Amino acid sequence: MTKQYFKRRWDESRGDEFDMWGEATYYFAVGDDGLLARQVEVYQSGPTLSYGPDRPEDRFGFLGHIRLDEVEDWTPWAITQSEFEAIWAIEQ
């Protein structure tokens, strides 16, 4: 079961062949175990990508394999479940 949701903008490019997509806003749904359960990436000038249990990766990227709480405090980027589900529903 998912218990936390976050939204964070990254002002850095991908640094790969899809660099022209520009900067991205990431949405994360974090499970009870602290691992990413679902993820949406909305790029400035490119596609929107989504990853989860049914699609953990594709040729553009993958569902992150980290515990966000081990990287830093994500409290400032917390969002509601409704906000996450709204962006997730667009991509499904």
C-alpha positions in Angstrom: 0.0 0.0 0.0 1.2 3.5 -0.9 1.5 5.9 2.0 3.4 9.0 0.7 3.4 11.1 -2.4 5.9 13.7 -3.7 6.3 16.2 -6.5 9.7 17.7 -7.3 11.1 19.7 -10.2 14.6 18.9 -11.4 16.4 21.8 -13.2 18.9 19.6 -14.8 18.8 17.9 -18.1 18.9 14.2 -18.6 22.3 14.2 -20.2 21.5 11.5 -22.7 20.1 11.2 -26.2 16.7 12.6 -24.9 18.3 15.7 -23.4 16.3 17.9 -25.8 13.2 17.1 -23.7 14.4 19.6 -21.1 14.0 19.8 -17.4 11.4 17.6 -15.7 8.9 17.4 -12.8 8.9 14.1 -11.1 6.0 12.6 -9.2 6.6 9.7 -6.8 4.3 7.3 -4.9 6.2 5.7 -2.1 5.2 2.3 -0.6 5.0 1.4 3.1 8.5 -0.2 2.6 9.9 3.2 1.6 10.6 2.2 -2.0 9.2 3.9 -5.0 5.9 2.2 -6.0 5.0 4.4 -9.0 6.7 7.4 -10.8 5.7 9.9 -13.4 8.2 12.2 -15.2 6.7 15.3 -17.0 9.3 16.9 -19.3 9.4 20.5 -20.3 9.4 19.9 -24.1 8.9 16.2 -24.4 6.8 13.3 -23.4 5.5 12.2 -20.0 6.7 8.9 -18.8 5.2 6.6 -16.2 6.6 3.6 -14.4 5.1 1.2 -11.9 4.6 -2.5 -11.1 3.1 -3.2 -14.6 5.8 -1.2 -16.4 9.0 -0.9 -14.4 11.1 0.2 -17.4 11.2 1.1 -21.1 13.7 2.4 -23.5 13.5 5.9 -22.0 14.0 5.1 -18.3 12.8 3.1 -15.3 11.2 3.1 -11.9 13.8 4.3 -9.4 15.3 1.7 -7.1 16.0 3.9 -4.1 14.4 4.8 -0.8 13.7 8.5 -0.9 14.1 8.8 2.9 17.7 7.5 2.6 18.6 10.3 0.2 17.2 13.4 2.0 14.1 14.7 3.7 11.4 14.9 1.2 8.8 16.6 3.4 9.0 19.9 1.5 7.9 18.2 -1.7 4.9 16.2 -0.2 1.7 16.3 -2.2 -1.7 14.7 -1.7 -2.7 11.3 -3.0 -5.3 13.0 -5.1 -2.7 15.2 -6.8 -0.5 12.2 -7.6 -3.5 10.1 -8.8 -4.6 12.9 -11.1 -1.3 13.0 -13.0 -1.0 9.1 -12.9 -4.5 8.8 -14.5 -3.5 11.0 -17.4 -0.8 8.6 -18.4 -2.6 5.3 -18.0 
